[in-house]
Amino acid sequence: MPAEWAPHAATWLSWPKDPITWPERLPQAREAFAQMIEALTPNERVNLLVDGGAAEDEAREILAAKKIHQPNLLIHRVRTADSWIRDYGPNFLVGPSGAAYNRWIFNAWGGKYETLMRDDGIPARLSAYLNLPMFEPGIVMEGGSIEVNGEGLILTTEQCLLNPNRNPHLSKGQIEAILKDYLGGEKVLWLGEGVAGDDTDGHIDDIARFVAADTIVTVVEEDPADGNYLALQDNLKRLEAMTDLRGRPLKIIPLPMPGRLEAEGEPLPASYANFYIANGVVLVPVYGHENDAKALSILAKLFPGRRMLGIDCRDLVWGMGALHCVTQQQPHP
C-alpha cells in the first residue's frame, strides 16, 4: 500500500444521501463534497458513486455551480448505504505486476449499524469498473483504521484492531501478520485510543498520520480537563518512543485540536488529523475554531508543493467523520 502522498490515479467518493447520517445537514454535507470534487478534478480523476439516475441528476445540478474539470469526473451508478467509502471501499495496492486491491470485511464498525452493513459488498461490486486483481484477507477491517508510510511501516490503534467486535478469534500477533502480508509492511506501530465521540472505536485517521516516510503528525489536546487529554498524551509518548525499520526515531509533530463539538450533549470526533492528501492539494477539515489557522499553517509547511484547502466540516462531522473518512485514494500503478 503506497503512502497517501504518492501520485494518485483517482479518488473515490460516494455521494451523500442519508438524512439520518446528517440530520438536517444533508445540503451542507453535499456542499462539502462539491468543494472536494472541485479541488480534486484539476489534478486527478474523481470516481463518484451515486444510487441511480435521480441521484446523478441531483449531484450534477449541485456540481454545476462549481468549477469542475469535467473530463476528470466519472459518475458510476452503484448503490451504497452510506458515504464512508474509506472504510468499506477498496484498499488499493501496487506491485511489480501493477495495481490490485484488498476487499476487507466491513461489519459497520463492530456491528453498530445494521442498515449500513450492506456496504460490505462494495469492493466486489466495483470489480467491473476496476478490472484489477482482488485479494480477500478474510478479516474485519476498515480503511480508516490503518495508516502507512509506503516504506514498511503500518500505524494503527489497539482500541480498534484489538476490539472484540472485530476479530475476536485473532491475537495481536496474528493481526500484525495479516497486516504485513496484505499491505506489504514490515513493522506495525500501535497507538492506544482515539478521540472522544469516535464511533469507529479509535480510527487512526482521527489521531495520527504519516506526512513523510519518517514523520508523523498527531493531535494533542492542551487542556488537561478535556476528555481527550490523557489518551492523546499517551499516544504522543508512544510515538516519541517509536522507530523506523532501521531503529531511527521518527519525527513527531503535534497538531492542535479544534475544541469540543457536540451533538445533543455528546462529543463529536472533530479532528484536524482527518485531512486528505491528493495530487496538488491537501484537503483539511476546519471547524470555525481559532486553531483552524494554526493547523493549516503546520500542514502547509509539511506539504510545500501542495495547496492547502480548508473545508468547513462542522456539519460533516455530525455523521461521525470528516474528509479522510469519505475519500479513498487509488494510486498510480
Number of C-alpha atoms within 10 A of each C-alpha: 24 24 19 23 21 16 19 19 16 23 21 19 25 26 25 27 19 15 13 12 18 19 11 12 17 19 15 17 26 18 18 21 24 22 19 20 25 19 23 24 21 19 17 22 22 28 21 19 23 24 17 13 11 10 17 17 12 12 19 14 11 14 18 10 10 15 14 18 17 12 11 17 20 13 18 17 13 14 17 23 17 21 25 28 26 22 29 30 32 27 24 21 22 17 11 6 7 11 19 20 23 21 24 23 22 24 22 23 22 20 13 13 10 11 11 19 20 16 23 21 16 19 21 15 14 16 14 9 9 15 10 14 12 19 15 12 15 11 15 18 24 27 23 25 22 21 24 24 23 19 18 18 23 23 21 25 25 19 19 25 25 16 14 12 15 21 15 10 8 14 11 10 10 11 17 19 16 15 19 17 12 16 23 20 20 16 18 21 18 19 24 17 23 27 26 19 18 17 18 22 22 26 29 29 27 25 27 31 25 24 19 19 16 16 17 19 23 25 26 23 21 14 12 10 9 12 14 21 16 16 17 23 17 14 21 22 12 14 23 14 10 15 16 17 11 6 8 10 15 17 16 20 20 15 22 18 25 21 17 17 17 15 10 6 7 11 17 22 27 29 29 29 26 26 24 22 23 23 23 18 20 23 23 25 29 25 23 13 12 11 17 19 12 14 22 20 12 15 21 16 11 14 17 11 12 17 15 19 18 20 20 21 21 20 20 26 24 23 23 19 25 32 25 24 23 24 26 28 27 27 20 15 16
